[in-house]
């Protein structure tokens, strides 16, 4: 079993070609099992290590060397400087046998695949699947255009890292090759979704990769998470969000605060996202703080989203856990244009907590004045030298009726807060009714007296 020991790499990376490599090539070409086993048994430990001079020395499994076939020339495009431990005669032998194979109309990949097939009779291919810190098997296959070997490795269980996926997917020619293996070869992590979302925001088209990474047609969790991550970003694009929805995402998956993509759409003002995705369940959805879609539309000051939600029957009386409706949130935030839209376009108006208390005070102050007017009327009635008893009685009764009418209209208005009042206020309203009855009886007595 091969393994990689990882350490901190310096700026100079050296790939060591083990001295057993020529023996391995000879054994594979001649199909000599003894040579192959000897080479594999003596193969050095696959590792990355730093020598005393700070140079990063790397030894890889045989498959990597079979892909290169021979050491790369100095300054050739590669992340390593290739150094071989065998002598020049063995190097010339390798070049000669490779040239002979290619003279038989064999491509580089066909030569590698031939050698690999023979090698796999002596060790499992999964032992070659090592993720190197700067190079992976998948990216090396892509770099050398060894697509047949890449496909074979994926079929045998090669796992792709996030960097592998992002690198390979840039090549459109590999999409068809990768598609059948993405669901099993790629670990679907939140980090991968975040990376793909960031690339989408930068204008790179990784949308097809997200769709391909779905577990199946009914499992849309990956798309839902990507939509949520995208729409939460300040630079989110409505057009891209619509692409997620057309692929089957619903926007109803919530984050840790209970906020769904539909709520973010309402705050962002993405009315096109909402217009085709409003359902009774969506309209009733709330986050962990009790905020509705309308609360989010108000916080985003999105008049188009507010109008859409109200026209579709959202419950504008719904309060969050802070005890505020969407209208009261607009009052608290000082959103004048939003308040004008509520009041002018939809006839919705609510009172703040202070205004509610003020309205309760006005109603019961009027009832208190009515209670006070009965003793005043009795005072004038029993005053011997007061000559305007009839006029004063009429004036007091009319004043009482007007005040009670105003108090009742205030109390019956939709803006009046329906909260539990103390018993003292209830008794005050009862006493005001008794006061009105007493005033009218006293007025009746005054009128009868004058007429007789």
Helices and strands as residue ranges (DSSP letters): E 13-17, H 21-30, H 33-42, E 47-50, E 56-59, H 62-68, E 81-84, H 88-102, H 108-119, G 125-128, H 137-143, H 147-155, H 162-169, G 172-174, H 175-179, H 182-185, H 190-201, H 207-212, H 221-232, H 238-246, H 261-268, H 271-275, H 280-284, H 293-299, H 303-311, H 326-333, H 336-340, I 341-345, H 346-346, H 353-381, H 389-412, H 423-451
